Amino acid sequence: MDMFVALSDPTRRAILELLANCGELTATDIYGHFPVSPQAVSQHLKVLREAKLVVMEKRAQKHLYRLNPQTLSQFEAWVQQTRQRWEECFEALDKVLEREKQKRVKDEPESR
């Protein structure tokens, strides 16, 4: 499962936010935060596991979920690289626009 597909759903993003705020939670604890059926939340958790955004650990009869920091670090690195590329593009655009502005000022007839 692609990380971006997993992140495209608002319920899955809400689950990630919940885990970020609370740390480790049981599946039952997670179900209680959503107005949909436990089966629906379970499917969302499955998608998040397949995308390696969360890790599930079985302890006795409980399924405990927590964020996967390795995958989130990869996502953060991608965001940083993308932000840097955009900033470089905007800086280049600013330079072009500034040159065009200076050209216009230079080419305008002087007012008398």
Buried (B, 14 or more C-beta within 10 A) or exposed (E): EEBEEBBEEEBBBBBBEBBEEEEEBBBEBBBEEBEEEBEEBEBBBEBBBBBBBBBBEEEEEEBBBBBBEEBBEEBEEEEEEEEEEEEEEEEEEEEEEEEEEEEEEEEEEEEE
